[in-house]
Amino acid sequence: MNDIYQRLQVAGEAQDQTEIIATLTAIQDGRLKNDLRLLNFYREVPVSYGAEVLTVEDHDAELQVNQIQAVVIAHEKLTVLKSSHFRRDVAAAVTYVNVEKSRVVLSNLGYALVRADRRMSVRVQLGSAIDASFAAPELDAVHGRLHDMSLTGMSINVARNPDLPISQKGELCIALPSGSITVAASLLKVIGLGDSFRLVFEIEPSRAAELSISQYIFQRQVEIIKELKDHPGVNN
């Protein structure tokens, strides 16, 4: 399980894979209409294009994909397949990627719940260092760097675990390029990162703060999409 999807078993792992392979074979043969799309997230921004099934074996499949999708797949080493012919979304490991030829080979196919689909708002990962701090009454302020943000949540990376109780309420102060904003926040979870920690917050921004966040998210999305299109493997 990860932040993008959670694998599920419907009829059992082997039976599920057999069913998925049969569906991909039917799409390849033209017995089913090809409405296949792949879904990945690059710096939290969704990347989704159509795909063509080239070959299908007992446990894997080769697809022709959009070149930008291939770039992201090469980075993530996984993808999610969506089609009206699957009973659920399908998660797959990626065993081979050729960005130049826009081809990928997928294996370990299984049904999945796409957790990111349930996000209430668009999230983006930061491209530059943005200072952030969390403050609450009678507690020492916690200082760190913003990791990602949306209109409903933010996470910050900190050097040490501040040992805050889950649901601790307070205020997050974020030094956005357009100016600092302060939002009401509640701690959802703490994630250990080895030598540091990530604090994940639910936020309730004011209208003014919401506007600043929306503008920054849009700007960051444009930067991320440009980064993908400017990738040296993409034929412009």
ChimeraX attribute file (.defattr): number of C-alpha atoms within 10 A of each C-alpha:
attribute: neighborCount
match mode: 1-to-1
recipient: residues
	/A:1	10
	/A:2	9
	/A:3	8
	/A:4	19
	/A:5	19
	/A:6	14
	/A:7	18
	/A:8	18
	/A:9	13
	/A:10	13
	/A:11	11
	/A:12	12
	/A:13	15
	/A:14	14
	/A:15	13
	/A:16	19
	/A:17	22
	/A:18	15
	/A:19	16
	/A:20	22
	/A:21	21
	/A:22	15
	/A:23	17
	/A:24	25
	/A:25	19
	/A:26	17
	/A:27	19
	/A:28	18
	/A:29	14
	/A:30	10
	/A:31	10
	/A:32	13
	/A:33	13
	/A:34	19
	/A:35	13
	/A:36	18
	/A:37	15
	/A:38	21
	/A:39	22
	/A:40	23
	/A:41	18
	/A:42	18
	/A:43	17
	/A:44	18
	/A:45	18
	/A:46	16
	/A:47	16
	/A:48	18
	/A:49	14
	/A:50	17
	/A:51	19
	/A:52	18
	/A:53	19
	/A:54	17
	/A:55	15
	/A:56	18
	/A:57	12
	/A:58	10
	/A:59	14
	/A:60	20
	/A:61	21
	/A:62	20
	/A:63	18
	/A:64	18
	/A:65	22
	/A:66	19
	/A:67	21
	/A:68	22
	/A:69	26
	/A:70	25
	/A:71	22
	/A:72	20
	/A:73	27
	/A:74	18
	/A:75	11
	/A:76	14
	/A:77	16
	/A:78	18
	/A:79	25
	/A:80	24
	/A:81	22
	/A:82	19
	/A:83	18
	/A:84	11
	/A:85	17
	/A:86	15
	/A:87	13
	/A:88	18
	/A:89	21
	/A:90	26
	/A:91	27
	/A:92	21
	/A:93	18
	/A:94	21
	/A:95	15
	/A:96	15
	/A:97	20
	/A:98	17
	/A:99	22
	/A:100	13
	/A:101	14
	/A:102	19
	/A:103	21
	/A:104	21
	/A:105	19
	/A:106	21
	/A:107	20
	/A:108	17
	/A:109	26
	/A:110	27
	/A:111	26
	/A:112	21
	/A:113	18
	/A:114	20
	/A:115	13
	/A:116	19
	/A:117	12
	/A:118	9
	/A:119	12
	/A:120	11
	/A:121	13
	/A:122	19
	/A:123	22
	/A:124	23
	/A:125	20
	/A:126	19
	/A:127	13
	/A:128	10
	/A:129	12
	/A:130	15
	/A:131	17
	/A:132	23
	/A:133	18
	/A:134	25
	/A:135	17
	/A:136	15
	/A:137	9
	/A:138	6
	/A:139	11
	/A:140	10
	/A:141	15
	/A:142	19
	/A:143	19
	/A:144	22
	/A:145	20
	/A:146	25
	/A:147	22
	/A:148	19
	/A:149	25
	/A:150	21
	/A:151	20
	/A:152	18
	/A:153	22
	/A:154	22
	/A:155	24
	/A:156	25
	/A:157	23
	/A:158	21
	/A:159	14
	/A:160	14
	/A:161	15
	/A:162	15
	/A:163	7
	/A:164	14
	/A:165	12
	/A:166	13
	/A:167	13
	/A:168	13
	/A:169	20
	/A:170	18
	/A:171	20
	/A:172	25
	/A:173	17
	/A:174	22
	/A:175	17
	/A:176	16
	/A:177	10
	/A:178	10
	/A:179	8
	/A:180	13
	/A:181	18
	/A:182	17
	/A:183	18
	/A:184	18
	/A:185	25
	/A:186	21
	/A:187	21
	/A:188	17
	/A:189	15
	/A:190	20
	/A:191	13
	/A:192	12
	/A:193	11
	/A:194	6
	/A:195	8
	/A:196	12
	/A:197	18
	/A:198	21
	/A:199	23
	/A:200	22
	/A:201	27
	/A:202	21
	/A:203	22
	/A:204	17
	/A:205	20
	/A:206	13
	/A:207	9
	/A:208	9
	/A:209	16
	/A:210	17
	/A:211	13
	/A:212	19
	/A:213	21
	/A:214	15
	/A:215	13
	/A:216	19
	/A:217	22
	/A:218	13
	/A:219	11
	/A:220	19
	/A:221	21
	/A:222	12
	/A:223	13
	/A:224	20
	/A:225	16
	/A:226	11
	/A:227	11
	/A:228	18
	/A:229	16
	/A:230	13
	/A:231	12
	/A:232	12
	/A:233	17
	/A:234	17
	/A:235	11
	/A:236	7
